[in-house]
Amino acid sequence: MDLAPMHVVARIRSDFPAKFGIPRQSGLVEELRAAVVFEPEYRDPAALRGLEGFTHIWLIWQFSENLREGWSPTVRPPRLGGNERMGVFATRSPFRPNPIGLSCVRLLGVEQDRDLGPVLAVAGADLMDGTPILDVKPYIPYADSHPEASGGFTGNSGGPTLAVAFPPELLERVPEGKRAALTGVLARDPRPPYQHDPDRVYGMAFAGLEVRFTVAEDVLTVRSVTPAP
């Protein structure tokens, strides 16, 4: 097999230290904020010249937490309950011949940091903190947007949303600038699609906090917010 060398050019800095709770696709929770921090070798501002003229960018990244030997031609997409198999190339499963992901995010700006060089501030990222970025490309509306496209077995929406019951005394424990993002993440139902136990208490790490919640029917109720261990 021919192998092409790949280099990690940057890493994402996000509020998700673990996989649980991360939106299933980019752009579902626009309130989420993250930063793309380039590796020292790639901190040349000239490499980003002209990028500020684009509103959205593509991030090509590595599924660094799902590396495994070999691959399977079929996988069980969570959207189908984890029971039905689909071809790996018909899904966005992390278990692929090459563990590569693709996310479209909104570019908020190119910031200059004294120590880190140029940093990309982005919104709507679906990436765990520290995820390796292999490449950054501009999103070109006339080439990349196809409103008439069919979503296959995934449908054409981001999935159902939940009503979030967030007691005010618990919401106050969340930094004000993180509240809308956290509520948006919870509304997108972080649970695996095949789990529907109303008595089960789930825990999610977000922005240095441990958020525990339950879900009954279409309502997610936050039960506790504490500092992450």
TINUDREN-988141 format. One record per residue (C-alpha): residue number from 0; residue in one letter; x, y, z. Coordinates in steps of 0.2 Angstrom, whole numbers. Example, Ala and Ser with C-alpha at 12.3 -4.5 7.8 and 13.67 -1.06 7.14 Angstrom:
BEGIN
(r 0 A (62 -22 39)) (r 1 S (68 -5 36)) 
END
This chain:
BEGIN
(r 0 M (0 0 0)) (r 1 D (6 17 -4)) (r 2 L (8 29 10)) (r 3 A (8 48 10)) (r 4 P (16 57 24)) (r 5 M (5 68 35)) (r 6 H (9 81 47)) (r 7 V (0 88 62)) (r 8 V (-1 107 58)) (r 9 A (-12 112 73)) (r 10 R (-22 107 87)) (r 11 I (-40 112 93)) (r 12 R (-43 120 110)) (r 13 S (-61 117 115)) (r 14 D (-71 115 131)) (r 15 F (-73 96 128)) (r 16 P (-59 86 137)) (r 17 A (-68 69 133)) (r 18 K (-79 63 118)) (r 19 F (-95 62 128)) (r 20 G (-106 77 124)) (r 21 I (-97 83 108)) (r 22 P (-110 87 95)) (r 23 R (-112 74 82)) (r 24 Q (-108 86 68)) (r 25 S (-100 103 66)) (r 26 G (-111 118 66)) (r 27 L (-125 111 76)) (r 28 V (-121 122 91)) (r 29 E (-115 139 85)) (r 30 E (-112 146 102)) (r 31 L (-98 134 105)) (r 32 R (-81 143 104)) (r 33 A (-64 135 100)) (r 34 A (-47 140 95)) (r 35 V (-35 132 82)) (r 36 V (-18 133 88)) (r 37 F (-4 130 76)) (r 38 E (11 119 79)) (r 39 P (28 129 80)) (r 40 E (33 124 63)) (r 41 Y (17 132 55)) (r 42 R (15 148 65)) (r 43 D (20 159 50)) (r 44 P (7 172 47)) (r 45 A (11 172 29)) (r 46 A (2 154 28)) (r 47 L (-14 162 33)) (r 48 R (-14 177 22)) (r 49 G (-31 180 14)) (r 50 L (-40 168 25)) (r 51 E (-48 182 35)) (r 52 G (-59 185 20)) (r 53 F (-69 169 22)) (r 54 T (-83 167 34)) (r 55 H (-81 148 36)) (r 56 I (-67 135 35)) (r 57 W (-64 117 33)) (r 58 L (-54 108 47)) (r 59 I (-47 91 41)) (r 60 W (-42 82 57)) (r 61 Q (-37 65 64)) (r 62 F (-48 53 75)) (r 63 S (-34 52 88)) (r 64 E (-45 44 101)) (r 65 N (-51 30 90)) (r 66 L (-35 23 82)) (r 67 R (-36 4 80)) (r 68 E (-28 -10 69)) (r 69 G (-37 -15 53)) (r 70 W (-54 -9 47)) (r 71 S (-71 -16 44)) (r 72 P (-81 -13 28)) (r 73 T (-97 -10 38)) (r 74 V (-101 -1 54)) (r 75 R (-116 2 66)) (r 76 P (-121 21 65)) (r 77 P (-127 27 81)) (r 78 R (-141 37 72)) (r 79 L (-149 20 67)) (r 80 G (-148 14 85)) (r 81 G (-132 5 84)) (r 82 N (-140 -11 77)) (r 83 E (-141 -9 59)) (r 84 R (-125 -10 48)) (r 85 M (-120 2 34)) (r 86 G (-105 3 23)) (r 87 V (-90 13 31)) (r 88 F (-89 24 16)) (r 89 A (-108 29 18)) (r 90 T (-105 35 36)) (r 91 R (-94 47 46)) (r 92 S (-89 33 58)) (r 93 P (-71 36 66)) (r 94 F (-67 18 63)) (r 95 R (-60 20 45)) (r 96 P (-46 14 34)) (r 97 N (-39 31 37)) (r 98 P (-44 40 53)) (r 99 I (-48 57 46)) (r 100 G (-63 68 50)) (r 101 L (-69 84 41)) (r 102 S (-78 98 50)) (r 103 C (-85 115 43)) (r 104 V (-84 129 56)) (r 105 R (-87 147 56)) (r 106 L (-71 158 56)) (r 107 L (-73 172 69)) (r 108 G (-56 179 66)) (r 109 V (-37 177 65)) (r 110 E (-29 182 81)) (r 111 Q (-11 186 85)) (r 112 D (-5 178 101)) (r 113 R (12 184 108)) (r 114 D (17 166 112)) (r 115 L (7 155 100)) (r 116 G (7 166 84)) (r 117 P (-8 166 73)) (r 118 V (-23 158 81)) (r 119 L (-40 154 73)) (r 120 A (-55 158 83)) (r 121 V (-69 147 77)) (r 122 A (-87 143 81)) (r 123 G (-97 127 80)) (r 124 A (-83 115 81)) (r 125 D (-87 97 85)) (r 126 L (-70 92 91)) (r 127 M (-62 86 108)) (r 128 D (-48 97 116)) (r 129 G (-31 93 108)) (r 130 T (-38 85 92)) (r 131 P (-24 85 79)) (r 132 I (-28 96 64)) (r 133 L (-20 90 48)) (r 134 D (-25 104 36)) (r 135 V (-36 120 35)) (r 136 K (-45 125 19)) (r 137 P (-57 139 15)) (r 138 Y (-75 135 13)) (r 139 I (-81 142 -4)) (r 140 P (-100 144 -5)) (r 141 Y (-103 141 -23)) (r 142 A (-92 126 -24)) (r 143 D (-96 118 -6)) (r 144 S (-114 122 -4)) (r 145 H (-127 110 -11)) (r 146 P (-145 114 -4)) (r 147 E (-153 101 -15)) (r 148 A (-142 87 -8)) (r 149 S (-150 72 0)) (r 150 G (-145 66 18)) (r 151 G (-147 48 14)) (r 152 F (-152 38 30)) (r 153 T (-146 53 41)) (r 154 G (-161 64 35)) (r 155 N (-158 82 31)) (r 156 S (-159 89 49)) (r 157 G (-147 89 64)) (r 158 G (-158 77 73)) (r 159 P (-171 80 87)) (r 160 T (-168 93 101)) (r 161 L (-173 92 119)) (r 162 A (-181 105 131)) (r 163 V (-168 109 144)) (r 164 A (-173 112 162)) (r 165 F (-158 121 170)) (r 166 P (-162 126 188)) (r 167 P (-156 144 190)) (r 168 E (-145 140 205)) (r 169 L (-136 127 194)) (r 170 L (-135 139 179)) (r 171 E (-126 152 190)) (r 172 R (-112 140 192)) (r 173 V (-108 140 174)) (r 174 P (-97 155 168)) (r 175 E (-109 167 159)) (r 176 G (-100 166 142)) (r 177 K (-102 147 142)) (r 178 R (-120 146 147)) (r 179 A (-128 147 129)) (r 180 A (-115 134 122)) (r 181 L (-118 122 136)) (r 182 T (-137 123 135)) (r 183 G (-136 121 116)) (r 184 V (-125 105 118)) (r 185 L (-138 98 131)) (r 186 A (-152 102 119)) (r 187 R (-144 91 106)) (r 188 D (-146 76 117)) (r 189 P (-128 70 121)) (r 190 R (-134 52 125)) (r 191 P (-131 38 113)) (r 192 P (-147 36 103)) (r 193 Y (-150 19 109)) (r 194 Q (-151 24 128)) (r 195 H (-168 29 134)) (r 196 D (-168 26 153)) (r 197 P (-177 40 162)) (r 198 D (-169 36 178)) (r 199 R (-151 35 172)) (r 200 V (-140 50 177)) (r 201 Y (-127 55 164)) (r 202 G (-111 65 167)) (r 203 M (-103 76 155)) (r 204 A (-87 86 156)) (r 205 F (-88 104 149)) (r 206 A (-77 119 152)) (r 207 G (-69 113 168)) (r 208 L (-86 107 175)) (r 209 E (-95 91 178)) (r 210 V (-113 92 172)) (r 211 R (-125 78 177)) (r 212 F (-142 76 170)) (r 213 T (-157 65 167)) (r 214 V (-168 64 152)) (r 215 A (-187 59 152)) (r 216 E (-197 59 136)) (r 217 D (-191 76 128)) (r 218 V (-185 85 143)) (r 219 L (-167 85 149)) (r 220 T (-165 90 167)) (r 221 V (-149 96 174)) (r 222 R (-146 88 191)) (r 223 S (-129 95 197)) (r 224 V (-115 106 191)) (r 225 T (-98 104 200)) (r 226 P (-80 107 196)) (r 227 A (-73 94 186)) (r 228 P (-62 81 196)) 
END
